[in-house]
Amino acid sequence: MSELGLRRKSSAQLEVMQKAGWKIDGDEKACYIDVDEDEDQDTENMIESNWRYLPDLVLEQIFTYLTPKERYYAGLVCRQWYRAFYLPTVWNNFLVDDRTLTKPKFNYYSGWQFCLDHMRTQFCLSRIGRYVRGIEFRPWHSFNNIFQFMTMLTWNIDKGREVNPDTQFIGIGSRIRTLVYHFPCNMSQPNDPEGIKLFGTGGQLLRVLKELLLRLTDLHTLKLVDFVLERYEANHLLDEVVCSCCTKMRVLNLVNVTTMHCPIMHVGLFLNLQVLTISPQNIDDDVLSLLADTKLRHLHLLQNCYTPSHLTISACGAKAWRNVKKTNPRMRVHLRLENLTDGEVVLQPEAPVHSITYCAPQTRIRAELLVRMVDHYRSTLAVYGHELLPRFSSPKPFHSRIDSLMLLMCRQCFNVDTLIIREKVSTSTLLLIAQTAKNLQHLHVRRFAVILRCDWPRHPEWSNEFYAWLKRNSRSYEAVEREISQILGYKWRLLSDRDFKQLTVNVKSGA
């Protein structure tokens, strides 16, 4: 090879080496990235450069899927992406968990641990603290990291409210409208034969949280889940929140504040509250009398796996519910159970119950309970259903199935517009439900659980034409889908198990 050729080759290799370099991978390790030449390099550069012309709405959605660290690296790509780093929707939620803004530190007793990096945390708060609109705490083990983060955030908010604050402190926390705290109250180990072991928060961690809530004066959404406090701590849980945002709170979620009966009276002091989610052991007649004078529209009584058994929880009095319906006629009550084991919702007689939903794979439909539901809520019930796939086998004989119960609900509860069925029913039952429920709009049924059969005995009120129509269209899935589509007014179909799982997510978000 000639000297000129060697020079060209060496210059090309030098150019490639300049494009290569060291990079930090996901495991915080340095790796050398070698860039090979490509004949279509100019074309690829032209295509990649067009990413900077994405609209702000698209960039906001992309950045919301990234972690804060990934957002920072994405903001270094170009000027357009750097600007997208500070768009409003990007910081609608800032998640703080055991690894957020931490660094590994070796402890001779416990080995390597992740401890909060105070310098990185301060730098992060000074850069994006004024843009964060929502903050969510999800600790698993490192409660000290959450404690220190809340302490630093509170200190930064105080510094920003001084008379002549430093520039880096101005506006920190001023846009926070949502705070969510999920406490991991179950401290049992995976191999623990005794199962659930509940330990609530409190002490210094609760004190720091209350100091932070006192400084967030523009909160409109607050969710405190599974705190499992003692009664004396639960009675003063919302003291600071009522003082700071009595008229601004719109959504309040208090699930399992305690495991024993302990009414939370503060929930009735938020004058403009729209949605309240609370456990049934934390509400009583006095709380209802306070809620009756508010603008509350949706009251969700939620039970999960850490809520005491429905047999140990007392329902509110019928007189209190009648007073609520008279004073606040627009309020709707929603009963919901989320549990991996068997359980039942706590029925509230005389309550304006709008929906009853289960997210419990082992809970069956019981005849006596369903009859009580129909008796209590025949004029108000609009949504009923069991989500998730069942973890039990449904009986096949007609008299052991739920067909007659479902039809009874559709006949008595004339306002039912959404019905979710996951247990075994026949095709003739689906046709009768569609014909009977005059206000039915959404019928969700698992195809795997539908039996091709007309097993209903003929009713004296049925005409010969109707009974012939019922028998003829019960012989195939296609005929059932066609007839129900005509009744409901849109293209209706049976759901596969995969679609039924997706339906669970949609129903949750819709509620």
N, C-alpha and C positions, 0 to 999 in steps of 0.2 A: 504494500500500500504506500502511496506517495506521501510526502510530508504534508501537502495541502489536505489530503484526505484524513490524515491523522488529526490535524488541527480541527477540521470540521467535526469529526467524531467526538473529540475531547470537548469541544465547545458545546455540542448537543448534550453530552452526558452531564456537563456542568450545569446546563440550563435545567435538566431534569432533576438533578440533585438540589438545586435551589428551590424547586417547586415542592420537593419532599420535605419532611420534617418530623419532629416529635409531637406526639399527641397523647392526652390523658384519656384512657378508656373508662368504661363504667365501673371498674374495680379500683379506680384511683391509681392505676399503674401506667407508667410511660411506655409507649410503643412507637417504633419508627415506621412511618407511612411512606412507602416508595411509590412514586407516580410514574407510570409507564406512558410512553408516547402513544398517541392515538391519531390515526389518520383523520378522524372526524372530530378532532378536538375543538376546532373553531365552531363547528355546528353545535356541539354539546354546550359550549360556553354561551352561545347565543340563546339556546333553549333554557339553560339554567338561569340566565340573567333575566328572563321574563318572569321569574317568580316574584321579583320585587314589585311588579305591577299588579299584584293581587289586590282586590278591594279590601277596605278596612274590615268590613263585616266578615269576610272569609278569613282574614288574618286573625281576627279576634277569636273565632271559633277554633282555629288551629292552635293558638297559644293556650287556650283553656285546657287542652288535653296534655299540656306539658307540665312537668314539675318546675318549681322556681329555678332550679339549677339549669334545666334545659331551656327555659325561657331566656335566661341570661346569655347562654351561648348562642341561641337563635338571634338575639338582639345584636350580636356582633357581626352578623352576616353582611348587612348593608344598612344604609341610612333609613330606608323604608321600614325594615324590620325592627330597627332600634326605636323608631317612633311607635311601632305597634306594641312594643314592650310596655308602654304606658297607656294603652287604650283602656277605657273604663271596664269593659266586660272581662278583660284578661284577669283582673284581680277581684272578681266577684266573690271568690272563695280562696282563702289562704289556709291550707291544711298544715297543722302542726302535729306531728307524731313523734315517735321515739328517735327518729333519725334526722329530723328537720334541723338544719344549721348546727350540726354536731361534728365532732372530731373524735377519732378513736384515742383512747387513753388506757394504758396498761395499769391494772390494779393487781398487786401481789396476792390479794385474797380472792378476787372474782375474775381475774384475767382481763381480757380486753373489754372495755366498755365504751359506749358512745356518750360523750358528755357535751353539753351545749357550749359552742364556741362563741364567747361573748363578743369578740371583735367582729366576727362575721355577722352575728345577729344585729349588732349596732349598725354596721354598715348597711345591712339589708333594710332595717327599719328606716334609716335616714334616706335611703333611695326610693323605697316603694311604700313606706308607711302611710304617706298621704294619699295613696291611690287605692289601698285595700278597702273593699266594701263589705267583705264578709270574712270571718275567721272561724275555723273549726278545729277543736282540740280532740284528738283521738289517741290518747296514750294507751300503751299496752303494759309496759313494765316500768319505764323510766319516768316516774312521776316527778322526780326532781327536775328534769329538763323542762317539763311543762310549768312547774312552779317558777323556775328562773326566767322562762320566757315571759310569763305573765307579769312578773315583777319588773322586767326590763321594759315591757310595753307600757305599763302603768307609769314608770318613771319618765319615759320619753313623752307621754301625753302631758304630764305635769310640767316638764321642761318647755314644751311647746306653748303652754298657756301662761308663761311668765310675762312680765311687762315688756321686756325687750329680749325676746328669745333668740337663740342662735338660729341661723338659717337652716341648719340640718334638722332642727326639731319642729319647725313650723308645719302645722297641719297633720302631724302623725296621729292616726286614729280618728281624725275628724270625719271621715267618710264611712266608718264602720256602721253598717245598718243591721247586720246579721251576726249572731254568735251561736255556735253549736258546740256542745260539750257532751261526748259520749264517754261515760266512765266504765271501764272494764270491771264490773263488780264481781264477776265469777273468777275466783282465784284458784280453782281446782286445777290439778295437773291432768294431762291427757290420759295417764294411766291410773288415775285416782278411782278406785272402785266405788267411793261414796258419791260421786257425781258432783252436783253443783255446790259450791261453797261461796256464799255471798259475804263480801266485805265492802262496806260503803266508804265514800270519801268523807271529808270533814277536816277539822283541825286547821293547820296553817294553809293547806291547799285551798280549802273553802274560803278562808279569810282573804287570800290574795285574789281569788276569783271575784269575790264580792267587792273588793276595792277596785278591780278593773271595771266591773259592771257600773259602779258609781260614776265613773268617768266617761262611759259611753252614753252620752245624753241623747243620741239620736237613734237608738235601737228601735227597730220595728219588728224584728223576728228574734226570738230567744228560744233555744231548745236545750233543755237539761235532761239527760236521759240516764236512768239507772244510777242515781246518786246513792240510794239506800241510806239515808241519813237517820240519825236519832231524832226523836220527836222534838226535842228542844232546839236542835239545829234547823229542822224543817220549818218550824214556826217562824223563823227569822230569815229564811232563805232569800226572800224577795224584798227585803226592807230597802236595800239600796236601789233596786230596779224601780220600785214604785216612786221613790223620791226623784229619780233622774228622768224617767220617761213614762209618767203616769198617763199622759194623753197621746203618746206617740206609738205605743205598742199596738201591733196589729195581729201578730201570730205568736202564740205562746205554747210551748210543748213541755210538759212536766210529766215524765213517765217514771214511775217507781221512785218518787222522792223518798218515800218510806215503804217498808213492807208491812207495817201495821196500820191500823186505821188512824189517819191523821189528816183532817181537813185543812187544805191550804186556803186560808181566807183571803190572801192577797190577790188571788186571781179575779176577784170581783171588784177590784179597785182600778183596773185599767178601763177607762171610760170608753175608749174607741176600739176595744179588742174585737177582732172579726172571727178568728179561728183559735179555738182552745183545744189542745189535746192533753188529756190527763188520765191517770189511772183511777179506777173506781174506788179504791181505798182512800183516795185523797179528796173526795168530794162528799158532801152531805147536804141536808136540807138548808142549813144556813148559807152555804156557798151558793146553792141554787137561788136563794132569795136575793143575793147580791148580783148574780149573773142576770137575773130577770130585768134589772134596771139598767143594763148595759146594752150596747149595740151588737152583741155577739150573734153571729149567724150560724156558725158550725161548732158543735161541741162533740169532740171525738173521745169516747171512753175506750181506751186502748189497754189490752192485756197482753203481756208477752211471757216468755218462759220464766222470768224472775218475779212475776206478779203472783201473789198468793192464790190458792185454789178458789174457784168461784163459790165453793161451799162455805168458805170462811169470810166472804165479803157480803156485807148487807147492802141492799139496794136503797136508794133514796125513797122517801115517802111519796105516796100518790098525791097527797095534798100539795106538796111542794112542786111537783111536776105540773099539776093543774094551774098553780099560780104562775109558773113560767109560761105556759101556753097562753094564759090570759094577758100577761104583761108584755111578753116578747113573742108574739105569734109567728114571727118569721124565723125563729131559731130552729135548726135541725140537729137531731142527735144521731150520731153514728156509732154503732157498736162493732168492735173489731177484736179478733183474737189472733195473735201471732205466736205460735208455739209448735215445736217439733214433736211434742207428745200430745196425748189426748187431753181435751179440755172443753170448756163451754164458756160462752159469754155470760156476763152477769145481766140478767134481764131487769129493766127498769119499768115497772108498771106505770101506765098513764103518761109515759114520756113520749114526745113527738119523734119517734125513731124513724129516720129516713132510710138508713141502710144497715144491714147486718152482714158482715163479711168475715170469712175465716181464711187464715193463712196457716193452716195446720194439717199436715198430710195424714195424720192418724185420727182425726176427728170425723165421726160419722154423723149423718143426719138422724136424729132421734125423734120418734113420733111424738112423744109427750111434750118435748121442748118446742117442736115446731107448732103444735096445736096451741101452746101458750103464746107463742109469738103472734100467730094469726089472731088470737083473741085480744091481745094487747094492742097490736099495731095494724089492724085491718084498714084503717083510714089514712095511715101515714106512710107505711112501708113502701119503698120504691125500688130498692136494690137489695138483692139477696144472692149469695153465692159462696162457694168453696173454691179457693184458689189452690194452686200446686197440684201435682199428681198424687192420687191417694196411695198410701202404703198399706192397703188392706184389700181383700177381695170382696166384691159386692155379690150378694146372693142373686141367683137367677130366677127362682120362682116369683110369680107376679105378686103374691100376697106378702112376700118378704122384702120386696123392693120399695123404692120411694116414689113410684109413679103416682099413687093416689094422694100422697102428701103434697107433691108438687102441684097437682091439679087443684087440690083444696086451697093452696095458697093463691093460685091464680084466680080462683073463683071468689074468694073472700077479700083478698087484698087487691082492690080494683085499681090502685095507683101503681102497681108494679110495672116498671119500664125496663129493668135490667135483671136478667136471671142467668146464673152460671151453674151448670150441671156437670158434675164430673163422675157421678156414680151411674150404675147400670139403669137404663130406662129403655122402653121399647119405642119403635118408630111411631106407633099409634099414639103413644103418650105425647110425643113432640107435636104431632098434628093437633091433638086436643088442647095442648097448652097454647099453641099459636091461635087457635080459634077462640079460646076462653078469655085469655088476657087481652082485653081491648086496648090497653095503653102500652102494651109490650113493644119496645123499640129495639132492644139488644138481647138476643138469645144466644148464649155461648155454650156449646155442647161438645164433649169429646166423642169423636167418631168411634173410637175403640170401645166405648162403653154402651153404644147403641145396639139394641137387639132388633133384628128384622122380624117383627111379629105384631099381629093385632090380637092382643090377649085381653082386651077389655070386654067384659060382658055387656050385652046391648042394654042401653038405658031406655026406660019407657018413653022418655021425651024425644029420643032420636027418631028421625024419619027414616024410611027405607032408603031414600036417596043418600042421606048423610052417612048412614052406616055402610052402604055400598062404597061411597067415596073413601071412607076411613079404611076399609079393608083393602081396597084396590091400591091406594097410595102408600100402604104400609109394607109393601112387598119389596121395595128397593130404596136404596139411599138416594138415587137420582130423583125419584118421584117425590120423596119427602123434601128434598132441597128445593125442587121446583114449586111445590105447593106452598111451603113456608115463605119462599121468596115472594110469591104473589100476595100472601097475606100481609107480610111486613112492609112490602113496597120497595125492597132493594134485593140485590143478589145475595142470598144467604147460603151458607155452606157449613157442613160439619167440620170440626177442627181436628187436625192430627195432634198427637201428643206434643210435637215440637211447637205447633202453633198455640196450643193451650199454655205451654210454658211462657211463650212470649206474651200471651194475653194477661198473664199474672202481672207482668211488669207494667203493661198499659193500664190495667185497672188500678194499680197502686198509684201511678203518677196522676191518673185522672181524679182519684179521690182527693 
